[in-house]
Amino acid sequence: VGDILYFDNVTGGLTNVAPLAPNRKIVIAAVEKLATGMAQNGVLLVRPTFGLKLKELDDVNGTALTTTGQIPSYNASTGYFDFTENINNKQNTLVSGTNIKTIKGQSLLGSGNIDLGSLDIGFPIIEIPNGVINGINNSYTVDFSWIPETVIVYRNGQKIHLSQVTLTTSSSFTLEDPPLTGDLIEVQYNKLI
């Protein structure tokens, strides 16, 4: 009870096994009651339903499928799918200079690893720099090399204007006004990796 019966493409009869593509999947009936012997008949709910092939759908143009690799592609201006695209015409191997992306000018092609150190991609760090805070000293050093564009220096929680900060190396800087004893200097930057 409950079996779905399909048209059997081989025998022309009914089967409860759904046909595989490219055979048509035509539902003929559903079993409502099994026969229980000679005295009682089974009952089928008959309602033929013809499965559609992809190219028979309402929003598909129906371009003839004549070449292996044809794929549906939606055209917004016409409002339907067409089979003019072919997967075999797509680039199956990466070719240098052909639709290739780069990161900071470094190609994603080739073997091996991309040198992330040369890409100026860093991790944000906030640290208290090394250096004496005494009202005289104005030179400070951080633990890691930084990406210069990311450096922000704070004095007692207030951002110091860039015109008052001079980056002297990839990890040190000077302040125009030396901080006083008791001031808190913090540096936020992206670590160069």
Secondary structure as UniProt FT lines:
FT   STRAND          4..7
FT   TURN            9..11
FT   STRAND          14..15
FT   TURN            21..22
FT   STRAND          26..33
FT   TURN            38..39
FT   STRAND          43..50
FT   HELIX           54..56
FT   TURN            58..59
FT   TURN            68..69
FT   STRAND          70..75
FT   TURN            76..79
FT   STRAND          80..86
FT   HELIX           87..89
FT   TURN            96..97
FT   STRAND          102..103
FT   TURN            104..105
FT   STRAND          106..107
FT   HELIX           116..119
FT   STRAND          122..127
FT   STRAND          139..141
FT   HELIX           148..150
FT   STRAND          152..155
FT   TURN            156..157
FT   STRAND          158..159
FT   HELIX           162..164
FT   STRAND          165..167
FT   STRAND          172..175
FT   TURN            181..182
FT   STRAND          185..192
//
